[in-house]
Amino acid sequence: MIYLTLFIEFFKVGLFSFGGGFGMIPLIQDAVIRHNWMSEDAFYNFIGVCESTPGPIAVNMATYVGSTQAGLPGGIVATLGVITPSFFIILLIAAVIKNLTKNTYVQGFLYGIKPVILALILATGINMLLKSTGYVSLSEYDVNIPAIIILCLLAGIYFFIRRKWKQKLSAISLILLSAVLGIVVSVIAEHIR
């Protein structure tokens, strides 16, 4: 039964997600929390882990959640669930429909779906920002000073490099820099206590 549940839940994620991995996060979060496969705090921590490991975030999350719930077969089933819709949709597009993007209905669909994709990604980003800085609920905020310090340092370094050398830091550089800042701030916070 767990295998079927994993497959169906991640199949729905793969079927109804647009905008890439970040667009999938709210749907994965809903499934994971609803089935008690992971706590909300663990989920947000795991997003960071999935972003810093190779591979698409949805595949990484599906594999991890599936394997924690039903071992290696669970990981395989959940991963197959999340990739199956995309696989068949791309096959259909490649095999049957030529000049798809010129089709009026497809253009209308894409035009209509863009705001939803943007809203999902923006909501995920805001939610992750609030949770990482200490947001618990509307009436409770447990300020996470180390996270705020890391966020400010990271933003400062990013904008300094962007202004000084007219370059953006790559995602890999930002991940490595945030890991180093996290270690440094954690060590300093431990010594202060």
N, CA and C atoms as an extended XYZ file, in Angstrom:
579
Properties=species:S:1:pos:R:3:atomname:S:1:resname:S:1:resid:I:1 pbc="F F F"
N         0.820       -1.199        0.000 N   MET     1
C         0.000        0.000        0.000 CA  MET     1
C         0.865        1.265        0.000 C   MET     1
N         1.975        1.265        0.772 N   ILE     2
C         2.845        2.440        0.825 CA  ILE     2
C         3.441        2.730       -0.543 C   ILE     2
N         3.749        1.691       -1.305 N   TYR     3
C         4.327        1.887       -2.635 CA  TYR     3
C         3.337        2.603       -3.562 C   TYR     3
N         2.093        2.168       -3.512 N   LEU     4
C         1.066        2.803       -4.337 CA  LEU     4
C         0.856        4.255       -3.909 C   LEU     4
N         0.819        4.498       -2.614 N   THR     5
C         0.644        5.863       -2.110 CA  THR     5
C         1.802        6.742       -2.534 C   THR     5
N         3.024        6.252       -2.392 N   LEU     6
C         4.198        7.021       -2.822 CA  LEU     6
C         4.128        7.334       -4.312 C   LEU     6
N         3.805        6.313       -5.110 N   PHE     7
C         3.757        6.526       -6.549 CA  PHE     7
C         2.691        7.554       -6.908 C   PHE     7
N         1.493        7.404       -6.362 N   ILE     8
C         0.381        8.308       -6.704 CA  ILE     8
C         0.693        9.736       -6.269 C   ILE     8
N         1.188        9.915       -5.051 N   GLU     9
C         1.467       11.266       -4.560 CA  GLU     9
C         2.532       11.953       -5.405 C   GLU     9
N         3.597       11.252       -5.713 N   PHE    10
C         4.656       11.874       -6.511 CA  PHE    10
C         4.279       11.952       -7.992 C   PHE    10
N         3.402       11.071       -8.456 N   PHE    11
C         2.878       11.185       -9.817 CA  PHE    11
C         2.073       12.476       -9.942 C   PHE    11
N         1.242       12.771       -8.934 N   LYS    12
C         0.469       14.024       -8.942 CA  LYS    12
C         1.392       15.236       -8.938 C   LYS    12
N         2.472       15.156       -8.166 N   VAL    13
C         3.450       16.250       -8.144 CA  VAL    13
C         4.015       16.453       -9.547 C   VAL    13
N         4.431       15.371      -10.184 N   GLY    14
C         5.005       15.461      -11.521 CA  GLY    14
C         4.002       15.913      -12.571 C   GLY    14
N         2.743       15.542      -12.392 N   LEU    15
C         1.712       15.859      -13.374 CA  LEU    15
C         1.242       17.310      -13.284 C   LEU    15
N         1.147       17.838      -12.079 N   PHE    16
C         0.553       19.163      -11.894 CA  PHE    16
C         1.559       20.256      -11.579 C   PHE    16
N         2.820       19.986      -11.756 N   SER    17
C         3.850       20.988      -11.473 CA  SER    17
C         4.350       21.608      -12.759 C   SER    17
N         4.429       22.909      -12.741 N   PHE    18
C         5.002       23.651      -13.854 CA  PHE    18
C         6.037       24.589      -13.264 C   PHE    18
N         7.046       24.911      -14.031 N   GLY    19
C         8.042       25.865      -13.563 CA  GLY    19
C         9.250       25.230      -12.935 C   GLY    19
N         9.422       23.936      -13.101 N   GLY    20
C        10.618       23.287      -12.579 CA  GLY    20
C        10.494       22.893      -11.123 C   GLY    20
N        11.656       22.592      -10.543 N   GLY    21
C        11.713       22.070       -9.182 CA  GLY    21
C        11.100       22.969       -8.131 C   GLY    21
N        11.348       24.282       -8.237 N   PHE    22
C        10.810       25.189       -7.232 CA  PHE    22
C         9.294       25.270       -7.304 C   PHE    22
N         8.744       25.072       -8.487 N   GLY    23
C         7.296       25.031       -8.618 CA  GLY    23
C         6.695       23.775       -8.002 C   GLY    23
N         7.516       22.738       -7.839 N   MET    24
C         7.047       21.479       -7.263 CA  MET    24
C         7.078       21.475       -5.735 C   MET    24
N         7.890       22.339       -5.157 N   ILE    25
C         8.093       22.300       -3.703 CA  ILE    25
C         6.791       22.390       -2.918 C   ILE    25
N         5.870       23.320       -3.230 N   PRO    26
C         4.629       23.359       -2.449 CA  PRO    26
C         3.808       22.074       -2.550 C   PRO    26
N         3.805       21.448       -3.726 N   LEU    27
C         3.045       20.207       -3.878 CA  LEU    27
C         3.706       19.059       -3.115 C   LEU    27
N         5.022       18.998       -3.158 N   ILE    28
C         5.742       17.968       -2.406 CA  ILE    28
C         5.530       18.195       -0.912 C   ILE    28
N         5.621       19.452       -0.493 N   GLN    29
C         5.418       19.775        0.921 CA  GLN    29
C         4.041       19.318        1.391 C   GLN    29
N         3.017       19.600        0.590 N   ASP    30
C         1.665       19.194        0.956 CA  ASP    30
C         1.573       17.682        1.141 C   ASP    30
N         2.119       16.925        0.198 N   ALA    31
C         2.048       15.461        0.276 CA  ALA    31
C         2.836       14.931        1.472 C   ALA    31
N         4.031       15.465        1.664 N   VAL    32
C         4.917       14.973        2.728 CA  VAL    32
C         4.327       15.261        4.107 C   VAL    32
N         3.801       16.471        4.294 N   ILE    33
C         3.231       16.849        5.595 CA  ILE    33
C         1.910       16.116        5.826 C   ILE    33
N         1.079       16.022        4.809 N   ARG    34
C        -0.227       15.368        4.932 CA  ARG    34
C        -0.091       13.904        5.334 C   ARG    34
N         0.922       13.230        4.823 N   HIS    35
C         1.124       11.803        5.125 CA  HIS    35
C         2.073       11.583        6.306 C   HIS    35
N         2.516       12.671        6.941 N   ASN    36
C         3.451       12.584        8.082 CA  ASN    36
C         4.728       11.840        7.728 C   ASN    36
N         5.217       12.061        6.516 N   TRP    37
C         6.461       11.435        6.097 CA  TRP    37
C         7.662       12.229        6.589 C   TRP    37
N         7.430       13.484        6.942 N   MET    38
C         8.512       14.350        7.387 CA  MET    38
C         7.874       15.537        8.102 C   MET    38
N         8.544       16.054        9.130 N   SER    39
C         8.039       17.260        9.798 CA  SER    39
C         8.293       18.465        8.899 C   SER    39
N         7.599       19.554        9.179 N   GLU    40
C         7.772       20.754        8.359 CA  GLU    40
C         9.189       21.299        8.471 C   GLU    40
N         9.752       21.296        9.682 N   ASP    41
C        11.129       21.767        9.852 CA  ASP    41
C        12.118       20.892        9.091 C   ASP    41
N        11.935       19.579        9.191 N   ALA    42
C        12.820       18.659        8.462 CA  ALA    42
C        12.679       18.872        6.961 C   ALA    42
N        11.464       19.150        6.513 N   PHE    43
C        11.243       19.390        5.088 CA  PHE    43
C        12.041       20.597        4.612 C   PHE    43
N        11.995       21.687        5.353 N   TYR    44
C        12.729       22.885        4.941 CA  TYR    44
C        14.237       22.667        4.996 C   TYR    44
N        14.692       21.917        5.974 N   ASN    45
C        16.121       21.594        6.006 CA  ASN    45
C        16.507       20.743        4.800 C   ASN    45
N        15.631       19.830        4.445 N   PHE    46
C        15.948       18.938        3.343 CA  PHE    46
C        15.947       19.655        1.998 C   PHE    46
N        15.183       20.730        1.873 N   ILE    47
C        15.228       21.513        0.629 CA  ILE    47
C        16.652       22.006        0.404 C   ILE    47
N        17.294       22.472        1.469 N   GLY    48
C        18.686       22.918        1.357 CA  GLY    48
C        19.613       21.794        0.943 C   GLY    48
N        19.395       20.612        1.497 N   VAL    49
C        20.214       19.461        1.138 CA  VAL    49
C        20.002       19.104       -0.332 C   VAL    49
N        18.740       19.089       -0.774 N   CYS    50
C        18.441       18.741       -2.168 CA  CYS    50
C        19.014       19.753       -3.140 C   CYS    50
N        19.030       21.011       -2.763 N   GLU    51
C        19.572       22.044       -3.640 CA  GLU    51
C        21.089       21.949       -3.753 C   GLU    51
N        21.725       21.414       -2.736 N   SER    52
C        23.190       21.368       -2.761 CA  SER    52
C        23.728       20.022       -3.255 C   SER    52
N        22.844       19.133       -3.666 N   THR    53
C        23.279       17.852       -4.217 CA  THR    53
C        22.961       17.811       -5.712 C   THR    53
N        23.705       17.031       -6.470 N   PRO    54
C        23.456       16.963       -7.918 CA  PRO    54
C        22.085       16.387       -8.231 C   PRO    54
N        21.509       16.860       -9.303 N   GLY    55
C        20.235       16.324       -9.762 CA  GLY    55
C        19.082       17.261       -9.493 C   GLY    55
N        17.969       17.008      -10.168 N   PRO    56
C        16.775       17.838       -9.987 CA  PRO    56
C        16.218       17.706       -8.571 C   PRO    56
N        15.750       18.806       -8.030 N   ILE    57
C        15.286       18.836       -6.642 CA  ILE    57
C        14.119       17.882       -6.422 C   ILE    57
N        13.187       17.803       -7.371 N   ALA    58
C        12.023       16.933       -7.195 CA  ALA    58
C        12.427       15.463       -7.179 C   ALA    58
N        13.364       15.092       -8.028 N   VAL    59
C        13.839       13.705       -8.057 CA  VAL    59
C        14.571       13.386       -6.754 C   VAL    59
N        15.423       14.301       -6.304 N   ASN    60
C        16.135       14.085       -5.045 CA  ASN    60
C        15.160       13.927       -3.883 C   ASN    60
N        14.153       14.790       -3.836 N   MET    61
C        13.184       14.726       -2.739 CA  MET    61
C        12.351       13.453       -2.805 C   MET    61
N        11.898       13.096       -4.006 N   ALA    62
C        11.099       11.883       -4.153 CA  ALA    62
C        11.902       10.653       -3.737 C   ALA    62
N        13.146       10.603       -4.178 N   THR    63
C        14.002        9.464       -3.835 CA  THR    63
C        14.214        9.377       -2.332 C   THR    63
N        14.493       10.511       -1.711 N   TYR    64
C        14.738       10.520       -0.268 CA  TYR    64
C        13.480       10.132        0.509 C   TYR    64
N        12.373       10.792        0.203 N   VAL    65
C        11.130       10.511        0.941 CA  VAL    65
C        10.722        9.057        0.741 C   VAL    65
N        10.774        8.578       -0.501 N   GLY    66
C        10.410        7.192       -0.766 CA  GLY    66
C        11.293        6.202       -0.027 C   GLY    66
N        12.596        6.480        0.000 N   SER    67
C        13.505        5.549        0.673 CA  SER    67
C        13.360        5.600        2.187 C   SER    67
N        13.013        6.749        2.745 N   THR    68
C        12.803        6.802        4.204 CA  THR    68
C        11.517        6.091        4.609 C   THR    68
N        10.562        6.019        3.685 N   GLN    69
C         9.283        5.399        4.017 CA  GLN    69
C         9.222        3.913        3.689 C   GLN    69
N         9.967        3.499        2.645 N   ALA    70
C         9.851        2.097        2.228 CA  ALA    70
C        11.145        1.549        1.645 C   ALA    70
N        12.274        2.067        2.120 N   GLY    71
C        13.558        1.553        1.678 CA  GLY    71
C        13.845        1.847        0.207 C   GLY    71
N        14.779        1.101       -0.352 N   LEU    72
C        15.179        1.303       -1.744 CA  LEU    72
C        14.005        1.167       -2.723 C   LEU    72
N        13.135        0.157       -2.561 N   PRO    73
C        11.988        0.080       -3.479 CA  PRO    73
C        11.082        1.313       -3.388 C   PRO    73
N        10.920        1.839       -2.195 N   GLY    74
C        10.113        3.052       -2.021 CA  GLY    74
C        10.730        4.239       -2.725 C   GLY    74
N        12.056        4.358       -2.643 N   GLY    75
C        12.753        5.435       -3.343 CA  GLY    75
C        12.587        5.329       -4.848 C   GLY    75
N        12.678        4.117       -5.355 N   ILE    76
C        12.521        3.894       -6.795 CA  ILE    76
C        11.095        4.210       -7.233 C   ILE    76
N        10.112        3.745       -6.461 N   VAL    77
C         8.706        3.964       -6.810 CA  VAL    77
C         8.366        5.459       -6.791 C   VAL    77
N         8.793        6.173       -5.749 N   ALA    78
C         8.509        7.607       -5.659 CA  ALA    78
C         9.187        8.367       -6.802 C   ALA    78
N        10.418        8.000       -7.109 N   THR    79
C        11.142        8.646       -8.208 CA  THR    79
C        10.452        8.385       -9.537 C   THR    79
N        10.043        7.152       -9.771 N   LEU    80
C         9.297        6.843      -10.999 CA  LEU    80
C         7.995        7.634      -11.057 C   LEU    80
N         7.355        7.799       -9.911 N   GLY    81
C         6.115        8.568       -9.870 CA  GLY    81
C         6.312       10.008      -10.302 C   GLY    81
N         7.382       10.648       -9.831 N   VAL    82
C         7.581       12.064      -10.145 CA  VAL    82
C         8.075       12.287      -11.573 C   VAL    82
N         8.788       11.326      -12.150 N   ILE    83
C         9.322       11.551      -13.503 CA  ILE    83
C         8.413       11.015      -14.618 C   ILE    83
N         7.517       10.105      -14.302 N   THR    84
C         6.667        9.489      -15.330 CA  THR    84
C         5.828       10.509      -16.110 C   THR    84
N         5.122       11.440      -15.455 N   PRO    85
C         4.322       12.389      -16.244 CA  PRO    85
C         5.168       13.201      -17.232 C   PRO    85
N         6.292       13.721      -16.786 N   SER    86
C         7.153       14.513      -17.676 CA  SER    86
C         7.652       13.669      -18.839 C   SER    86
N         8.031       12.455      -18.549 N   PHE    87
C         8.540       11.552      -19.585 CA  PHE    87
C         7.511       11.372      -20.699 C   PHE    87
N         6.278       11.067      -20.317 N   PHE    88
C         5.255       10.815      -21.330 CA  PHE    88
C         4.798       12.097      -22.032 C   PHE    88
N         4.768       13.191      -21.305 N   ILE    89
C         4.391       14.460      -21.934 CA  ILE    89
C         5.428       14.859      -22.980 C   ILE    89
N         6.702       14.744      -22.628 N   ILE    90
C         7.770       15.076      -23.591 CA  ILE    90
C         7.734       14.117      -24.779 C   ILE    90
N         7.504       12.829      -24.532 N   LEU    91
C         7.377       11.870      -25.643 CA  LEU    91
C         6.233       12.252      -26.563 C   LEU    91
N         5.103       12.621      -25.989 N   LEU    92
C         3.949       13.010      -26.778 CA  LEU    92
C         4.253       14.253      -27.611 C   LEU    92
N         4.851       15.236      -26.979 N   ILE    93
C         5.187       16.473      -27.686 CA  ILE    93
C         6.165       16.193      -28.817 C   ILE    93
N         7.201       15.411      -28.531 N   ALA    94
C         8.225       15.126      -29.544 CA  ALA    94
C         7.677       14.276      -30.685 C   ALA    94
N         6.787       13.355      -30.384 N   ALA    95
C         6.321       12.418      -31.393 CA  ALA    95
C         5.135       12.929      -32.205 C   ALA    95
N         4.264       13.705      -31.602 N   VAL    96
C         3.001       14.010      -32.246 CA  VAL    96
C         2.873       15.474      -32.686 C   VAL    96
N         3.309       16.359      -31.871 N   ILE    97
C         2.991       17.762      -32.112 CA  ILE    97
C         4.215       18.516      -32.609 C   ILE    97
N         4.110       19.036      -33.831 N   LYS    98
C         5.177       19.862      -34.387 CA  LYS    98
C         4.754       21.321      -34.284 C   LYS    98
N         5.745       22.175      -34.125 N   ASN    99
C         5.494       23.609      -33.991 CA  ASN    99
C         4.492       23.906      -32.871 C   ASN    99
N         4.651       23.199      -31.775 N   LEU   100
C         3.722       23.312      -30.654 CA  LEU   100
C         3.629       24.735      -30.107 C   LEU   100
N         4.754       25.387      -30.003 N   THR   101
C         4.744       26.719      -29.394 CA  THR   101
C         4.045       27.753      -30.267 C   THR   101
N         3.793       27.446      -31.535 N   LYS   102
C         3.078       28.367      -32.415 CA  LYS   102
C         1.564       28.186      -32.330 C   LYS   102
N         1.132       27.116      -31.692 N   ASN   103
C        -0.287       26.841      -31.543 CA  ASN   103
C        -0.931       27.876      -30.619 C   ASN   103
N        -2.040       28.451      -31.025 N   THR   104
C        -2.722       29.500      -30.257 CA  THR   104
C        -3.146       29.007      -28.875 C   THR   104
N        -3.644       27.792      -28.805 N   TYR   105
C        -4.105       27.261      -27.523 CA  TYR   105
C        -2.937       27.020      -26.568 C   TYR   105
N        -1.857       26.515      -27.103 N   VAL   106
C        -0.661       26.280      -26.284 CA  VAL   106
C        -0.102       27.613      -25.797 C   VAL   106
N        -0.062       28.612      -26.684 N   GLN   107
C         0.411       29.939      -26.275 CA  GLN   107
C        -0.487       30.509      -25.184 C   GLN   107
N        -1.795       30.329      -25.325 N   GLY   108
C        -2.739       30.791      -24.298 CA  GLY   108
C        -2.527       30.072      -22.973 C   GLY   108
N        -2.323       28.759      -23.061 N   PHE   109
C        -2.054       27.973      -21.855 CA  PHE   109
C        -0.789       28.470      -21.156 C   PHE   109
N         0.291       28.636      -21.919 N   LEU   110
C         1.557       29.097      -21.345 CA  LEU   110
C         1.432       30.500      -20.776 C   LEU   110
N         0.698       31.359      -21.471 N   TYR   111
C         0.470       32.725      -20.990 CA  TYR   111
C        -0.280       32.705      -19.661 C   TYR   111
N        -1.261       31.824      -19.552 N   GLY   112
C        -2.047       31.734      -18.329 CA  GLY   112
C        -1.322       31.064      -17.177 C   GLY   112
N        -0.418       30.150      -17.475 N   ILE   113
C         0.254       29.383      -16.428 CA  ILE   113
C         1.443       30.124      -15.828 C   ILE   113
N         2.016       31.089      -16.563 N   LYS   114
C         3.192       31.809      -16.065 CA  LYS   114
C         2.957       32.498      -14.720 C   LYS   114
N         1.839       33.185      -14.501 N   PRO   115
C         1.636       33.812      -13.186 CA  PRO   115
C         1.562       32.793      -12.039 C   PRO   115
N         1.001       31.625      -12.316 N   VAL   116
C         0.912       30.593      -11.284 CA  VAL   116
C         2.303       30.076      -10.935 C   VAL   116
N         3.121       29.868      -11.945 N   ILE   117
C         4.493       29.409      -11.720 CA  ILE   117
C         5.242       30.438      -10.882 C   ILE   117
N         5.134       31.696      -11.266 N   LEU   118
C         5.794       32.765      -10.525 CA  LEU   118
C         5.307       32.812       -9.076 C   LEU   118
N         3.997       32.691       -8.884 N   ALA   119
C         3.439       32.729       -7.531 CA  ALA   119
C         3.919       31.551       -6.692 C   ALA   119
N         3.983       30.362       -7.278 N   LEU   120
C         4.462       29.190       -6.537 CA  LEU   120
C         5.924       29.353       -6.120 C   LEU   120
N         6.751       29.813       -7.050 N   ILE   121
C         8.172       29.993       -6.743 CA  ILE   121
C         8.352       31.096       -5.710 C   ILE   121
N         7.635       32.207       -5.869 N   LEU   122
C         7.729       33.316       -4.921 CA  LEU   122
C         7.239       32.900       -3.532 C   LEU   122
N         6.123       32.198       -3.481 N   ALA   123
C         5.589       31.739       -2.192 CA  ALA   123
C         6.563       30.788       -1.510 C   ALA   123
N         7.184       29.906       -2.283 N   THR   124
C         8.172       28.989       -1.719 CA  THR   124
C         9.357       29.759       -1.159 C   THR   124
N         9.860       30.724       -1.920 N   GLY   125
C        10.996       31.527       -1.461 CA  GLY   125
C        10.672       32.300       -0.198 C   GLY   125
N         9.522       32.953       -0.155 N   ILE   126
C         9.127       33.722        1.033 CA  ILE   126
C         8.941       32.799        2.225 C   ILE   126
N         8.283       31.675        1.991 N   ASN   127
C         8.056       30.715        3.077 CA  ASN   127
C         9.383       30.188        3.630 C   ASN   127
N        10.323       29.863        2.745 N   MET   128
C        11.631       29.378        3.193 CA  MET   128
C        12.392       30.471        3.946 C   MET   128
N        12.315       31.711        3.467 N   LEU   129
C        12.962       32.833        4.153 CA  LEU   129
C        12.396       33.005        5.561 C   LEU   129
N        11.085       33.001        5.671 N   LEU   130
C        10.454       33.170        6.986 CA  LEU   130
C        10.812       32.021        7.925 C   LEU   130
N        10.715       30.789        7.422 N   LYS   131
C        11.013       29.624        8.275 CA  LYS   131
C        12.474       29.616        8.717 C   LYS   131
N        13.388       29.967        7.814 N   SER   132
C        14.804       29.910        8.169 CA  SER   132
C        15.211       31.024        9.127 C   SER   132
N        14.452       32.115        9.159 N   THR   133
C        14.791       33.207       10.083 CA  THR   133
C        14.006       33.148       11.382 C   THR   133
N        13.148       32.140       11.538 N   GLY   134
C        12.518       31.922       12.825 CA  GLY   134
C        11.009       31.975       12.867 C   GLY   134
N        10.339       32.160       11.750 N   TYR   135
C         8.875       32.214       11.728 CA  TYR   135
C         8.301       30.862       12.134 C   TYR   135
N         7.392       30.878       13.095 N   VAL   136
C         6.727       29.651       13.527 CA  VAL   136
C         5.259       29.694       13.125 C   VAL   136
N         4.581       30.778       13.495 N   SER   137
C         3.181       30.986       13.132 CA  SER   137
C         2.910       32.479       13.160 C   SER   137
N         1.679       32.866       12.840 N   LEU   138
C         1.354       34.292       12.834 CA  LEU   138
C         1.565       34.949       14.189 C   LEU   138
N         1.414       34.188       15.242 N   SER   139
C         1.560       34.755       16.584 CA  SER   139
C         2.899       34.417       17.239 C   SER   139
N         3.748       33.668       16.548 N   GLU   140
C         5.009       33.242       17.155 CA  GLU   140
C         6.160       33.379       16.167 C   GLU   140
N         7.206       34.052       16.629 N   TYR   141
C         8.407       34.239       15.808 CA  TYR   141
C         9.614       34.038       16.699 C   TYR   141
N        10.331       32.945       16.501 N   ASP   142
C        11.508       32.616       17.287 CA  ASP   142
C        12.737       32.998       16.461 C   ASP   142
N        13.202       34.221       16.662 N   VAL   143
C        14.250       34.792       15.810 CA  VAL   143
C        15.492       33.907       15.787 C   VAL   143
N        15.934       33.577       14.586 N   ASN   144
C        17.125       32.763       14.374 CA  ASN   144
C        18.252       33.707       13.950 C   ASN   144
N        18.952       34.244       14.936 N   ILE   145
C        19.989       35.256       14.686 CA  ILE   145
C        21.082       34.731       13.744 C   ILE   145
N        21.619       33.513       13.947 N   PRO   146
C        22.653       33.040       13.019 CA  PRO   146
C        22.169       33.008       11.567 C   PRO   146
N        20.925       32.592       11.338 N   ALA   147
C        20.409       32.549        9.963 CA  ALA   147
C        20.296       33.951        9.379 C   ALA   147
N        19.882       34.906       10.185 N   ILE   148
C        19.761       36.290        9.710 CA  ILE   148
C        21.144       36.862        9.401 C   ILE   148
N        22.117       36.570       10.250 N   ILE   149
C        23.489       37.037       10.007 CA  ILE   149
C        24.031       36.443        8.707 C   ILE   149
N        23.835       35.146        8.515 N   ILE   150
C        24.306       34.484        7.293 CA  ILE   150
C        23.619       35.085        6.065 C   ILE   150
N        22.318       35.297        6.157 N   LEU   151
C        21.577       35.892        5.046 CA  LEU   151
C        22.119       37.278        4.700 C   LEU   151
N        22.347       38.103        5.713 N   CYS   152
C        22.870       39.462        5.477 CA  CYS   152
C        24.293       39.421        4.905 C   CYS   152
N        25.144       38.565        5.463 N   LEU   153
C        26.509       38.443        4.940 CA  LEU   153
C        26.506       37.952        3.491 C   LEU   153
N        25.700       36.964        3.213 N   LEU   154
C        25.619       36.419        1.863 CA  LEU   154
C        25.122       37.480        0.874 C   LEU   154
N        24.077       38.188        1.256 N   ALA   155
C        23.551       39.246        0.382 CA  ALA   155
C        24.590       40.352        0.190 C   ALA   155
N        25.275       40.730        1.281 N   GLY   156
C        26.303       41.765        1.177 CA  GLY   156
C        27.444       41.367        0.261 C   GLY   156
N        27.921       40.137        0.418 N   ILE   157
C        29.009       39.636       -0.436 CA  ILE   157
C        28.548       39.567       -1.886 C   ILE   157
N        27.342       39.078       -2.108 N   TYR   158
C        26.812       38.964       -3.461 CA  TYR   158
C        26.760       40.334       -4.146 C   TYR   158
N        26.183       41.320       -3.459 N   PHE   159
C        26.046       42.646       -4.069 CA  PHE   159
C        27.383       43.375       -4.185 C   PHE   159
N        28.299       43.130       -3.253 N   PHE   160
C        29.632       43.725       -3.345 CA  PHE   160
C        30.349       43.221       -4.600 C   PHE   160
N        30.347       41.901       -4.794 N   ILE   161
C        31.013       41.311       -5.965 CA  ILE   161
C        30.319       41.763       -7.248 C   ILE   161
N        29.021       41.829       -7.208 N   ARG   162
C        28.266       42.252       -8.392 CA  ARG   162
C        28.599       43.696       -8.764 C   ARG   162
N        28.729       44.556       -7.757 N   ARG   163
C        29.016       45.976       -8.018 CA  ARG   163
C        30.488       46.204       -8.353 C   ARG   163
N        31.369       45.557       -7.610 N   LYS   164
C        32.810       45.785       -7.764 CA  LYS   164
C        33.340       45.192       -9.073 C   LYS   164
N        33.002       43.947       -9.358 N   TRP   165
C        33.556       43.254      -10.520 CA  TRP   165
C        32.533       43.018      -11.631 C   TRP   165
N        31.308       43.503      -11.448 N   LYS   166
C        30.252       43.375      -12.467 CA  LYS   166
C        29.991       41.917      -12.842 C   LYS   166
N        30.083       41.030      -11.853 N   GLN   167
C        29.829       39.613      -12.073 CA  GLN   167
C        28.839       39.099      -11.041 C   GLN   167
N        28.113       38.069      -11.441 N   LYS   168
C        27.247       37.368      -10.503 CA  LYS   168
C        28.008       36.183       -9.932 C   LYS   168
N        27.715       35.854       -8.686 N   LEU   169
C        28.253       34.608       -8.133 CA  LEU   169
C        27.409       33.461       -8.669 C   LEU   169
N        28.045       32.377       -9.040 N   SER   170
C        27.296       31.211       -9.516 CA  SER   170
C        26.557       30.559       -8.347 C   SER   170
N        25.574       29.747       -8.673 N   ALA   171
C        24.819       29.035       -7.642 CA  ALA   171
C        25.739       28.155       -6.808 C   ALA   171
N        26.706       27.522       -7.449 N   ILE   172
C        27.657       26.667       -6.722 CA  ILE   172
C        28.466       27.499       -5.746 C   ILE   172
N        28.933       28.666       -6.190 N   SER   173
C        29.697       29.549       -5.299 CA  SER   173
C        28.854       29.984       -4.112 C   SER   173
N        27.580       30.319       -4.367 N   LEU   174
C        26.696       30.736       -3.276 CA  LEU   174
C        26.456       29.607       -2.282 C   LEU   174
N        26.285       28.394       -2.776 N   ILE   175
C        26.081       27.246       -1.884 CA  ILE   175
C        27.323       27.014       -1.028 C   ILE   175
N        28.487       27.011       -1.660 N   LEU   176
C        29.736       26.806       -0.905 CA  LEU   176
C        29.973       27.940        0.095 C   LEU   176
N        29.743       29.171       -0.346 N   LEU   177
C        29.923       30.318        0.536 CA  LEU   177
C        28.962       30.262        1.719 C   LEU   177
N        27.713       29.897        1.472 N   SER   178
C        26.746       29.813        2.572 CA  SER   178
C        27.103       28.684        3.535 C   SER   178
N        27.657       27.583        3.025 N   ALA   179
C        28.092       26.494        3.911 CA  ALA   179
C        29.228       26.957        4.810 C   ALA   179
N        30.199       27.670        4.226 N   VAL   180
C        31.322       28.190        5.020 CA  VAL   180
C        30.814       29.200        6.056 C   VAL   180
N        29.950       30.114        5.619 N   LEU   181
C        29.396       31.101        6.556 CA  LEU   181
C        28.607       30.408        7.662 C   LEU   181
N        27.865       29.372        7.306 N   GLY   182
C        27.103       28.627        8.310 CA  GLY   182
C        27.996       28.008        9.362 C   GLY   182
N        29.108       27.433        8.933 N   ILE   183
C        30.051       26.827        9.882 CA  ILE   183
C        30.668       27.901       10.773 C   ILE   183
N        31.127       29.001       10.166 N   VAL   184
C        31.772       30.078       10.926 CA  VAL   184
C        30.801       30.684       11.939 C   VAL   184
N        29.590       31.005       11.493 N   VAL   185
C        28.616       31.625       12.397 CA  VAL   185
C        28.216       30.645       13.512 C   VAL   185
N        28.086       29.367       13.190 N   SER   186
C        27.745       28.356       14.221 CA  SER   186
C        28.836       28.247       15.274 C   SER   186
N        30.096       28.238       14.831 N   VAL   187
C        31.209       28.144       15.780 CA  VAL   187
C        31.255       29.384       16.675 C   VAL   187
N        31.083       30.550       16.084 N   ILE   188
C        31.076       31.780       16.877 CA  ILE   188
C        29.918       31.792       17.842 C   ILE   188
N        28.724       31.366       17.394 N   ALA   189
C        27.532       31.335       18.262 CA  ALA   189
C        27.754       30.384       19.444 C   ALA   189
N        28.419       29.247       19.197 N   GLU   190
C        28.708       28.290       20.276 CA  GLU   190
C        29.652       28.895       21.312 C   GLU   190
N        30.645       29.644       20.867 N   HIS   191
C        31.614       30.254       21.795 CA  HIS   191
C        30.985       31.371       22.595 C   HIS   191
N        30.011       32.059       22.013 N   ILE   192
C        29.338       33.153       22.732 CA  ILE   192
C        28.474       32.603       23.848 C   ILE   192
N        27.850       31.459       23.624 N   ARG   193
C        26.982       30.870       24.653 CA  ARG   193
C        27.825       30.421       25.780 C   ARG   193
